[in-house]
């Protein structure tokens, strides 16, 4: 699924405190991702979530290509034309 960036305002001193006491930046990102997922599941009705998921799986599946050989185009190569 394509991702987008979310920006929020938060008091700088509080954010510095979070960074000081968290192990690393990825932990903060992981917790924010979890919170957003929880909000999504809480507020978006299940049928809508299922619809979104079904659209994403069909988009992610690559189109099936034919395995048969390509039909001749009927164009001749310049080398073949020079022999005549």
MOPAC internal coordinates of N, CA, C and O (Angstrom, degrees):
PM7 1SCF
backbone

  N    0.0000 0     0.00 0     0.00 0    0    0    0
  C    1.4412 1     0.00 0     0.00 0    1    0    0
  C    1.5207 1   107.40 1     0.00 0    2    1    0
  O    1.2310 1   120.49 1   -40.34 1    3    2    1
  N    1.3094 1   116.67 1   139.66 1    3    2    1
  C    1.4573 1   121.42 1   178.30 1    5    3    2
  C    1.5239 1   109.34 1   -68.47 1    6    5    3
  O    1.2310 1   120.87 1   -42.97 1    7    6    5
  N    1.3262 1   115.95 1   137.03 1    7    6    5
  C    1.4610 1   120.32 1  -179.18 1    9    7    6
  C    1.5180 1   110.20 1  -104.00 1   10    9    7
  O    1.2310 1   121.39 1   -23.91 1   11   10    9
  N    1.3228 1   114.95 1   156.09 1   11   10    9
  C    1.4539 1   121.94 1   176.40 1   13   11   10
  C    1.5203 1   108.51 1  -129.54 1   14   13   11
  O    1.2310 1   120.57 1   -16.16 1   15   14   13
  N    1.3087 1   116.52 1   163.84 1   15   14   13
  C    1.4594 1   121.65 1  -178.93 1   17   15   14
  C    1.5159 1   109.74 1   -96.81 1   18   17   15
  O    1.2310 1   120.92 1   -42.47 1   19   18   17
  N    1.3314 1   115.84 1   137.53 1   19   18   17
  C    1.4595 1   122.51 1   177.70 1   21   19   18
  C    1.5275 1   107.13 1  -113.64 1   22   21   19
  O    1.2310 1   120.72 1   -50.25 1   23   22   21
  N    1.3221 1   116.23 1   129.75 1   23   22   21
  C    1.4602 1   120.29 1   176.95 1   25   23   22
  C    1.5223 1   108.76 1  -114.34 1   26   25   23
  O    1.2310 1   121.18 1   -42.81 1   27   26   25
  N    1.3403 1   115.36 1   137.19 1   27   26   25
  C    1.4574 1   120.20 1   176.27 1   29   27   26
  C    1.5232 1   108.60 1  -132.72 1   30   29   27
  O    1.2310 1   120.93 1   -23.05 1   31   30   29
  N    1.3166 1   115.82 1   156.95 1   31   30   29
  C    1.4607 1   121.31 1   174.12 1   33   31   30
  C    1.5248 1   107.86 1   -95.88 1   34   33   31
  O    1.2310 1   121.09 1   -42.40 1   35   34   33
  N    1.3185 1   115.52 1   137.60 1   35   34   33
  C    1.4549 1   121.16 1  -179.06 1   37   35   34
  C    1.5210 1   107.27 1  -151.51 1   38   37   35
  O    1.2310 1   120.32 1   -34.74 1   39   38   37
  N    1.3140 1   116.99 1   145.26 1   39   38   37
  C    1.4549 1   120.41 1  -178.14 1   41   39   38
  C    1.5237 1   110.55 1   -61.27 1   42   41   39
  O    1.2310 1   120.70 1   -50.70 1   43   42   41
  N    1.3333 1   116.27 1   129.30 1   43   42   41
  C    1.4568 1   122.56 1  -173.90 1   45   43   42
  C    1.5246 1   112.30 1   -59.39 1   46   45   43
  O    1.2310 1   120.08 1   137.29 1   47   46   45
  N    1.3250 1   117.45 1   -42.71 1   47   46   45
  C    1.4625 1   120.01 1  -178.32 1   49   47   46
  C    1.5246 1   111.24 1   -63.82 1   50   49   47
  O    1.2310 1   120.47 1   141.20 1   51   50   49
  N    1.3155 1   116.71 1   -38.80 1   51   50   49
  C    1.4666 1   120.25 1   178.14 1   53   51   50
  C    1.5339 1   110.62 1   -66.76 1   54   53   51
  O    1.2310 1   120.67 1   140.50 1   55   54   53
  N    1.3150 1   116.33 1   -39.50 1   55   54   53
  C    1.4655 1   119.79 1   179.07 1   57   55   54
  C    1.5309 1   110.55 1   -65.85 1   58   57   55
  O    1.2310 1   120.24 1   138.79 1   59   58   57
  N    1.3291 1   117.15 1   -41.21 1   59   58   57
  C    1.4690 1   120.03 1   175.94 1   61   59   58
  C    1.5313 1   110.73 1   -59.70 1   62   61   59
  O    1.2310 1   120.23 1   140.36 1   63   62   61
  N    1.3183 1   117.16 1   -39.64 1   63   62   61
  C    1.4635 1   120.76 1   178.21 1   65   63   62
  C    1.5226 1   110.98 1   -64.24 1   66   65   63
  O    1.2310 1   120.37 1   139.06 1   67   66   65
  N    1.3110 1   116.91 1   -40.94 1   67   66   65
  C    1.4768 1   120.49 1   176.99 1   69   67   66
  C    1.5218 1   109.31 1   -59.93 1   70   69   67
  O    1.2310 1   120.40 1   131.22 1   71   70   69
  N    1.3288 1   116.84 1   -48.78 1   71   70   69
  C    1.4676 1   120.74 1  -179.86 1   73   71   70
  C    1.5302 1   111.23 1   -60.63 1   74   73   71
  O    1.2310 1   120.37 1   143.05 1   75   74   73
  N    1.3095 1   116.90 1   -36.95 1   75   74   73
  C    1.4668 1   120.92 1  -178.35 1   77   75   74
  C    1.5245 1   111.37 1   -65.28 1   78   77   75
  O    1.2310 1   120.36 1   140.95 1   79   78   77
  N    1.3246 1   116.92 1   -39.05 1   79   78   77
  C    1.4630 1   119.96 1  -173.81 1   81   79   78
  C    1.5263 1   114.72 1   -98.79 1   82   81   79
  O    1.2310 1   120.29 1   171.80 1   83   82   81
  N    1.3086 1   117.04 1    -8.20 1   83   82   81
  C    1.4684 1   119.17 1   175.01 1   85   83   82
  C    1.5198 1   108.35 1   -90.52 1   86   85   83
  O    1.2310 1   121.27 1   -26.09 1   87   86   85
  N    1.3277 1   115.18 1   153.91 1   87   86   85
  C    1.4648 1   119.71 1  -177.13 1   89   87   86
  C    1.5279 1   111.84 1   -65.64 1   90   89   87
  O    1.2310 1   120.53 1   132.83 1   91   90   89
  N    1.3154 1   116.59 1   -47.17 1   91   90   89
  C    1.4657 1   119.43 1  -179.88 1   93   91   90
  C    1.5239 1   111.17 1  -158.09 1   94   93   91
  O    1.2310 1   121.39 1    -6.83 1   95   94   93
  N    1.3065 1   114.95 1   173.17 1   95   94   93
  C    1.4659 1   121.78 1  -177.48 1   97   95   94
  C    1.5232 1   111.93 1   -63.73 1   98   97   95
  O    1.2310 1   120.05 1   146.07 1   99   98   97
  N    1.3187 1   117.51 1   -33.93 1   99   98   97
  C    1.4632 1   119.52 1  -178.40 1  101   99   98
  C    1.5225 1   111.49 1   -67.87 1  102  101   99
  O    1.2310 1   120.15 1   151.67 1  103  102  101
  N    1.3283 1   117.32 1   -28.33 1  103  102  101
  C    1.4621 1   120.05 1   176.83 1  105  103  102
  C    1.5316 1   110.59 1   -66.33 1  106  105  103
  O    1.2310 1   120.83 1   137.95 1  107  106  105
  N    1.3324 1   116.02 1   -42.05 1  107  106  105
  C    1.4671 1   120.56 1   177.30 1  109  107  106
  C    1.5221 1   109.67 1   -61.96 1  110  109  107
  O    1.2310 1   120.52 1   133.97 1  111  110  109
  N    1.3194 1   116.62 1   -46.03 1  111  110  109
  C    1.4667 1   121.27 1   179.93 1  113  111  110
  C    1.5296 1   110.62 1   -60.60 1  114  113  111
  O    1.2310 1   120.30 1   137.76 1  115  114  113
  N    1.3127 1   117.03 1   -42.24 1  115  114  113
  C    1.4627 1   121.12 1  -179.58 1  117  115  114
  C    1.5245 1   111.28 1   -64.08 1  118  117  115
  O    1.2310 1   120.43 1   138.15 1  119  118  117
  N    1.3098 1   116.78 1   -41.85 1  119  118  117
  C    1.4707 1   119.88 1   179.30 1  121  119  118
  C    1.5229 1   111.22 1   -67.31 1  122  121  119
  O    1.2310 1   120.23 1   140.51 1  123  122  121
  N    1.3280 1   117.16 1   -39.49 1  123  122  121
  C    1.4664 1   119.61 1   177.26 1  125  123  122
  C    1.5272 1   110.81 1   -65.23 1  126  125  123
  O    1.2310 1   120.27 1   139.60 1  127  126  125
  N    1.3235 1   117.10 1   -40.40 1  127  126  125
  C    1.4692 1   120.55 1   176.40 1  129  127  126
  C    1.5255 1   110.92 1   -59.70 1  130  129  127
  O    1.2310 1   120.74 1   136.73 1  131  130  129
  N    1.3344 1   116.18 1   -43.27 1  131  130  129
  C    1.4661 1   120.98 1   179.28 1  133  131  130
  C    1.5259 1   111.11 1   -62.96 1  134  133  131
  O    1.2310 1   120.72 1   137.16 1  135  134  133
  N    1.3245 1   116.23 1   -42.84 1  135  134  133
  C    1.4659 1   119.70 1   178.96 1  137  135  134
  C    1.5264 1   111.84 1   -63.64 1  138  137  135
  O    1.2310 1   120.32 1   137.46 1  139  138  137
  N    1.3192 1   117.00 1   -42.54 1  139  138  137
  C    1.4676 1   119.59 1   178.38 1  141  139  138
  C    1.5287 1   111.21 1   -64.90 1  142  141  139
  O    1.2310 1   120.39 1   139.97 1  143  142  141
  N    1.3255 1   116.87 1   -40.03 1  143  142  141
  C    1.4662 1   120.19 1   177.62 1  145  143  142
  C    1.5261 1   110.44 1   -62.03 1  146  145  143
  O    1.2310 1   120.45 1   139.13 1  147  146  145
  N    1.3356 1   116.75 1   -40.87 1  147  146  145
  C    1.4653 1   121.43 1   178.47 1  149  147  146
  C    1.5244 1   110.74 1   -62.83 1  150  149  147
  O    1.2310 1   120.56 1   136.30 1  151  150  149
  N    1.3319 1   116.54 1   -43.70 1  151  150  149
  C    1.4749 1   120.10 1   177.60 1  153  151  150
  C    1.5283 1   111.07 1   -62.59 1  154  153  151
  O    1.2310 1   120.75 1   138.04 1  155  154  153
  N    1.3195 1   116.17 1   -41.96 1  155  154  153
  C    1.4612 1   121.21 1   178.47 1  157  155  154
  C    1.5294 1   110.69 1   -59.09 1  158  157  155
  O    1.2310 1   120.72 1   131.15 1  159  158  157
  N    1.3191 1   116.23 1   -48.85 1  159  158  157
  C    1.4585 1   120.55 1  -178.59 1  161  159  158
  C    1.5267 1   111.96 1   -67.66 1  162  161  159
  O    1.2310 1   120.14 1   149.70 1  163  162  161
  N    1.3170 1   117.33 1   -30.30 1  163  162  161
  C    1.4659 1   121.15 1  -179.26 1  165  163  162
  C    1.5336 1   111.44 1   -74.86 1  166  165  163
  O    1.2310 1   120.12 1   139.96 1  167  166  165
  N    1.3239 1   117.39 1   -40.04 1  167  166  165
  C    1.4581 1   120.07 1  -170.15 1  169  167  166
  C    1.5311 1   115.07 1  -101.85 1  170  169  167
  O    1.2310 1   119.82 1   154.63 1  171  170  169
  N    1.3194 1   117.94 1   -25.37 1  171  170  169
  C    1.4660 1   120.06 1  -178.63 1  173  171  170
  C    1.5229 1   108.17 1   -91.75 1  174  173  171
  O    1.2310 1   120.32 1   -55.68 1  175  174  173
  N    1.3407 1   117.00 1   124.32 1  175  174  173
  C    1.4715 1   119.82 1  -178.94 1  177  175  174
  C    1.5339 1   111.92 1   -58.93 1  178  177  175
  O    1.2310 1   121.07 1   -33.10 1  179  178  177
  N    1.3203 1   115.56 1   146.90 1  179  178  177
  C    1.4624 1   121.85 1  -177.83 1  181  179  178
  C    1.5344 1   113.04 1   -53.77 1  182  181  179
  O    1.2310 1   118.91 1   136.68 1  183  182  181
  N    1.3481 1   119.69 1   -43.32 1  183  182  181
  C    1.4715 1   118.32 1   179.48 1  185  183  182
  C    1.5335 1   112.69 1   -61.44 1  186  185  183
  O    1.2310 1   120.37 1   145.07 1  187  186  185
  N    1.3201 1   116.91 1   -34.93 1  187  186  185
  C    1.4666 1   120.36 1   178.76 1  189  187  186
  C    1.5316 1   109.50 1   -69.66 1  190  189  187
  O    1.2310 1   120.23 1   137.81 1  191  190  189
  N    1.3216 1   117.17 1   -42.19 1  191  190  189
  C    1.4684 1   120.80 1   178.14 1  193  191  190
  C    1.5299 1   110.23 1   -61.68 1  194  193  191
  O    1.2310 1   120.53 1   137.75 1  195  194  193
  N    1.3289 1   116.59 1   -42.25 1  195  194  193
  C    1.4622 1   120.53 1   178.84 1  197  195  194
  C    1.5232 1   111.17 1   -63.54 1  198  197  195
  O    1.2310 1   120.64 1   139.22 1  199  198  197
  N    1.3287 1   116.39 1   -40.78 1  199  198  197
  C    1.4669 1   120.64 1   177.70 1  201  199  198
  C    1.5278 1   110.59 1   -61.77 1  202  201  199
  O    1.2310 1   120.41 1   133.81 1  203  202  201
  N    1.3263 1   116.83 1   -46.19 1  203  202  201
  C    1.4686 1   121.11 1   179.75 1  205  203  202
  C    1.5241 1   110.12 1   -61.23 1  206  205  203
  O    1.2310 1   120.26 1   135.42 1  207  206  205
  N    1.3187 1   117.11 1   -44.58 1  207  206  205
  C    1.4601 1   120.48 1   179.30 1  209  207  206
  C    1.5242 1   111.65 1   -63.51 1  210  209  207
  O    1.2310 1   120.02 1   140.49 1  211  210  209
  N    1.3288 1   117.56 1   -39.51 1  211  210  209
  C    1.4654 1   119.74 1  -179.65 1  213  211  210
  C    1.5262 1   110.92 1   -67.37 1  214  213  211
  O    1.2310 1   120.16 1   144.89 1  215  214  213
  N    1.3168 1   117.30 1   -35.11 1  215  214  213
  C    1.4707 1   120.76 1   176.82 1  217  215  214
  C    1.5208 1   109.97 1   -66.67 1  218  217  215
  O    1.2310 1   120.15 1   140.19 1  219  218  217
  N    1.3194 1   117.31 1   -39.81 1  219  218  217
  C    1.4586 1   120.55 1  -177.52 1  221  219  218
  C    1.5145 1   111.94 1   -69.35 1  222  221  219
  O    1.2310 1   119.38 1   143.02 1  223  222  221
  N    1.3164 1   118.78 1   -36.98 1  223  222  221
  C    1.4588 1   119.86 1  -179.81 1  225  223  222
  C    1.5201 1   110.41 1   -71.16 1  226  225  223
  O    1.2310 1   119.47 1   145.50 1  227  226  225
  N    1.3330 1   118.62 1   -34.50 1  227  226  225
  C    1.4605 1   119.78 1   178.87 1  229  227  226
  C    1.5196 1   110.66 1   -72.57 1  230  229  227
  O    1.2310 1   119.37 1   148.70 1  231  230  229
  N    1.3149 1   118.81 1   -31.30 1  231  230  229
  C    1.4577 1   121.86 1   177.89 1  233  231  230
  C    1.5207 1   110.38 1   -72.39 1  234  233  231
  O    1.2310 1   120.26 1   144.38 1  235  234  233
  N    1.3271 1   117.11 1   -35.62 1  235  234  233
  C    1.4533 1   121.09 1  -176.79 1  237  235  234
  C    1.5177 1   112.61 1   -76.15 1  238  237  235
  O    1.2310 1   119.57 1   155.50 1  239  238  237
  N    1.3340 1   118.44 1   -24.50 1  239  238  237
  C    1.4537 1   121.08 1   178.96 1  241  239  238
  C    1.5237 1   108.76 1   -71.87 1  242  241  239
  O    1.2310 1   119.73 1   -56.13 1  243  242  241
  N    1.3356 1   118.12 1   123.87 1  243  242  241
  C    1.4643 1   119.08 1   179.48 1  245  243  242
  C    1.5244 1   109.92 1   -68.33 1  246  245  243
  O    1.2310 1   120.30 1   -31.20 1  247  246  245
  N    1.3168 1   117.03 1   148.80 1  247  246  245
  C    1.4653 1   119.04 1   179.02 1  249  247  246
  C    1.5272 1   109.95 1   -64.63 1  250  249  247
  O    1.2310 1   121.36 1   -37.39 1  251  250  249
  N    1.3101 1   115.00 1   142.61 1  251  250  249
  C    1.4510 1   120.23 1  -179.82 1  253  251  250
  C    1.5305 1   108.80 1   -78.35 1  254  253  251
  O    1.2310 1   121.12 1   -48.53 1  255  254  253
  N    1.3310 1   115.46 1   131.47 1  255  254  253
  C    1.4523 1   120.44 1  -179.46 1  257  255  254
  C    1.5215 1   109.37 1  -103.51 1  258  257  255
  O    1.2310 1   121.10 1   -31.95 1  259  258  257
  N    1.2924 1   115.50 1   148.05 1  259  258  257
  C    1.4547 1   121.14 1   178.56 1  261  259  258
  C    1.5273 1   109.85 1   -70.46 1  262  261  259
  O    1.2310 1   120.61 1   -35.52 1  263  262  261
  N    1.3363 1   116.43 1   144.48 1  263  262  261
  C    1.4600 1   120.08 1   179.61 1  265  263  262
  C    1.5219 1   111.68 1   -99.00 1  266  265  263
  O    1.2310 1   119.75 1   178.56 1  267  266  265
  N    1.3215 1   118.09 1    -1.44 1  267  266  265
  C    1.4566 1   119.32 1  -179.83 1  269  267  266
  C    1.5285 1   110.22 1   -77.81 1  270  269  267
  O    1.2310 1   120.77 1   -23.11 1  271  270  269
  N    1.3095 1   116.14 1   156.89 1  271  270  269
  C    1.4624 1   121.50 1  -177.98 1  273  271  270
  C    1.5198 1   110.22 1   -69.48 1  274  273  271
  O    1.2310 1   121.08 1   -29.62 1  275  274  273
  N    1.2929 1   115.53 1   150.38 1  275  274  273
  C    1.4649 1   120.73 1   179.12 1  277  275  274
  C    1.5235 1   109.19 1   -69.99 1  278  277  275
  O    1.2310 1   120.95 1   -36.85 1  279  278  277
  N    1.3189 1   115.79 1   143.15 1  279  278  277
  C    1.4605 1   121.10 1   178.73 1  281  279  278
  C    1.5278 1   109.29 1   -73.09 1  282  281  279
  O    1.2310 1   119.58 1   -33.03 1  283  282  281
  N    1.3263 1   118.41 1   146.97 1  283  282  281
  C    1.4717 1   120.49 1   177.93 1  285  283  282
  C    1.5244 1   110.10 1   -60.07 1  286  285  283
  O    1.2310 1   120.87 1   -36.03 1  287  286  285
  N    1.3141 1   115.94 1   143.97 1  287  286  285
  C    1.4583 1   119.69 1  -176.59 1  289  287  286
  C    1.5115 1   112.66 1   -87.83 1  290  289  287
  O    1.2310 1   120.11 1   164.36 1  291  290  289
  N    1.3335 1   117.39 1   -15.64 1  291  290  289
  C    1.4531 1   119.51 1   179.63 1  293  291  290
  C    1.5147 1   112.08 1    87.93 1  294  293  291
  O    1.2310 1   119.74 1   178.37 1  295  294  293
  N    1.2867 1   118.10 1    -1.63 1  295  294  293
  C    1.4593 1   121.68 1   177.90 1  297  295  294
  C    1.5200 1   108.88 1   -89.78 1  298  297  295
  O    1.2310 1   120.75 1   -39.65 1  299  298  297
  N    1.2913 1   116.17 1   140.35 1  299  298  297
  C    1.4598 1   118.75 1   177.94 1  301  299  298
  C    1.5138 1   108.85 1   -99.29 1  302  301  299
  O    1.2310 1   121.46 1   -22.70 1  303  302  301
  N    1.3163 1   114.81 1   157.30 1  303  302  301
  C    1.4588 1   119.46 1   178.76 1  305  303  302
  C    1.5228 1   109.33 1   -84.32 1  306  305  303
  O    1.2310 1   119.65 1   -23.65 1  307  306  305
  N    1.3280 1   118.28 1   156.35 1  307  306  305
  C    1.4758 1   120.65 1   178.51 1  309  307  306
  C    1.5301 1   111.81 1   -59.51 1  310  309  307
  O    1.2310 1   119.21 1   145.92 1  311  310  309
  N    1.3293 1   119.11 1   -34.08 1  311  310  309
  C    1.4563 1   121.60 1   179.08 1  313  311  310
  C    1.5172 1   110.82 1   -65.66 1  314  313  311
  O    1.2310 1   120.11 1   141.40 1  315  314  313
  N    1.3158 1   117.39 1   -38.60 1  315  314  313
  C    1.4626 1   120.90 1   179.74 1  317  315  314
  C    1.5161 1   110.53 1   -69.00 1  318  317  315
  O    1.2310 1   119.78 1   144.29 1  319  318  317
  N    1.3356 1   118.02 1   -35.71 1  319  318  317
  C    1.4648 1   121.73 1  -179.86 1  321  319  318
  C    1.5197 1   111.23 1   -69.40 1  322  321  319
  O    1.2310 1   118.96 1   148.04 1  323  322  321
  N    1.3000 1   119.60 1   -31.96 1  323  322  321
  C    1.4689 1   121.97 1  -175.86 1  325  323  322
  C    1.5218 1   111.52 1   -74.61 1  326  325  323
  O    1.2310 1   119.07 1   161.87 1  327  326  325
  N    1.3364 1   119.38 1   -18.13 1  327  326  325
  C    1.4606 1   121.84 1  -179.86 1  329  327  326
  C    1.5093 1   111.73 1   -78.19 1  330  329  327
  O    1.2310 1   119.28 1   162.32 1  331  330  329
  N    1.2917 1   118.98 1   -17.68 1  331  330  329
  C    1.4715 1   120.77 1  -174.68 1  333  331  330
  C    1.4837 1   112.07 1   -84.11 1  334  333  331
  O    1.2310 1   120.10 1   180.00 1  335  334  333

